[in-house]
Amino acid sequence: MAEHAPRIIVRHRDAQAFVGALLEATGVSTENAGIVARALVQADLRGVESHGINRVPSYLARIRNGVLNPKAEPTLTQVTPVVAQVDGNNGFGFPAAHRAMEAATTMAQTFGIGMAAVKHSNHFGMSAWLVRQAINAGMISLVFTNSSPALPAWGAKTKLMGVSPIACGAPGGDRSAPFILDMAPSVAARGKIYQALRRGEKIPRDWALDEHGRRTDDPEEALGGVMLPMGGHKGSALAIMMDVFSGVLSGSAFAGGVTGPYDMSGPGDVGHFIVAIKPDLFMSLDDFRQRMDVLYQRVVGSDKMEGVDRIYFPGEIEQLTEERRLREGIPFVQAEIDALNAEAERLGVAKIGRTVL
């Protein structure tokens, strides 16, 4: 597909209502459908299209194949005053993770810190939406998850660890953006390779190896091979860390046992690990916010290297993209709209609107 292919612009409210309707038509509760739809659209607004509403057809396929329960509700067990465990009961990962973060922030309001582990869950999209949930509650947060095999352990050639995102965040001050880090331990997120495959595009040759261990720019060959960890052994170690906290500790699958969102062979059994921390534990909230302002200003005001016009705080580019797309709409290509509307036709839901840019 050519890079200049026309984009179909969809308003975020229309996208959110459309996804909610699709999910409710499969038996997802109105509340849970809203959580999923908001998180997916938030990814599209922030420019993280690999984790946006284009994930919906794969989710619905998992429902049709009986490996994801659309009617499942997450259940919470209070382990200690500051620790909870959520069982996703093989439902959507979004409401399970939302419930965990909600519990963590509530505990943190009283005790200064709250922690929740999630087991028997599924893919929960872009981790940054959970970080923002914590920021909206005035909290610092850590958000870990494991995922299906995609990376080799350093020195190996077979898939074992997931491309599991490391995410954390903190509220900003009066003159600074919030700090939001959401990154995969691989050179690129695997969702970006799926997106390139959907769009008929090539990928950079430093993202992945094919099944023979050769670098490739073909997304299909990349998905049949392995992702490359960022920083070599360092990225591999970070992926293992995600498995320790999200899989081993939570009681969910680990060591290559997670089933991916595009795999119809069985339940995902994904694990998550979530921590919320009150930012005024060691100083007043005003002092914390002022210190975040200083950090922000020193980062973005650093002397620029040659060829750089602006320095951004982590998460700031996505925030600016969201502000623009809230005004202008979210761009999709025709193939993506067609795939979504095929699901709408199958479920008897009104199709998503089309406005060519």
SULPE-V486386 format. One record per pair of residues at least 6 apart in sequence whose ideal C-beta (glycine too) atoms are under 6 Angstrom apart, sorted by the first residue. I is the first residue (numbers start at 1). J is the second residue. Records with the same first field share a line. If there is no record, write none. Layout:
I=J, J
This chain:
1=199, 200
5=333
6=356
7=331, 357
8=332, 337, 354
9=329, 331, 355, 357
10=329, 330
11=329
12=41, 45
14=353
15=41, 53
16=37, 41
18=352
19=37, 40, 53, 56
20=33, 34, 37
21=349
22=343, 347, 349
23=33, 36
24=33
25=347, 349
26=63, 70
27=70, 71
28=70
32=95
35=94, 95, 98
36=92, 94
39=94, 125, 129
40=52, 53, 125
42=129
43=51, 52, 125, 126
44=52, 330
45=322, 325
46=318, 321, 322
47=318, 321
48=126
50=189, 191, 192, 195
51=125, 126, 191
54=336
57=339, 343
58=261, 262
60=343
62=68
63=70
65=264
67=264, 266, 267
68=122
69=90, 91
72=89, 90, 91
74=86, 88, 95, 96, 99
75=87
76=84, 86, 103
77=85
78=84
79=85
82=107, 111, 113, 114
83=115
84=103, 116
85=117
86=96, 99, 100, 116, 118
87=119, 120
88=96, 118, 120, 121
90=120, 267
92=122
93=121, 122, 123, 124
94=124
96=118, 121
97=124, 130, 272
100=116, 118, 274
101=130, 133, 134, 274
103=116
104=114, 116, 274, 276
105=134, 137, 139, 276
107=114
108=114, 139, 276, 278
112=278, 281
113=277
114=276
115=275
116=274
117=249, 250, 273
118=272
119=250, 251, 252, 271
120=269
121=270, 272
122=268, 270
123=261
127=143, 165, 167, 182
128=180, 182
130=143
131=141, 143, 167, 169, 180
134=141, 276
135=169, 171, 178
139=276
140=170, 277, 279
141=169, 276
142=168, 275
143=167, 274
144=242, 245, 246, 273
145=164, 246, 272
146=162, 164, 242, 243, 246, 247, 258, 271
147=162, 164, 258
148=162, 258, 259, 260
149=159, 160, 256
150=159, 162, 163, 190, 227
151=161, 186, 227, 229, 239
152=158, 226
153=160, 236
154=233, 236
157=213
159=226
160=256
161=239, 240
163=184, 186, 190, 227
164=239, 242
165=182, 184
166=183
167=182
168=181
169=179, 180
170=179
171=178
172=178, 292
173=289, 290, 292, 293
175=293
176=292, 293, 296
177=313, 316, 319
179=314
180=315
181=314
185=229, 235, 238, 239
186=227, 229
187=206, 207, 228, 230
188=207
190=227
193=203, 219, 222, 223
196=203, 219
197=219, 220
199=333
202=217
203=217, 219
205=215, 217
208=222, 225, 227, 228
209=225, 226
210=216, 221, 225
211=224, 225
216=222
229=235, 236
243=254
245=273
246=271, 272, 273
247=253, 254, 271
248=254
250=271
252=269, 271
253=269
258=270
259=266, 268
279=288
280=288
296=313
299=313
300=311, 313
302=311
340=352
341=351
344=351
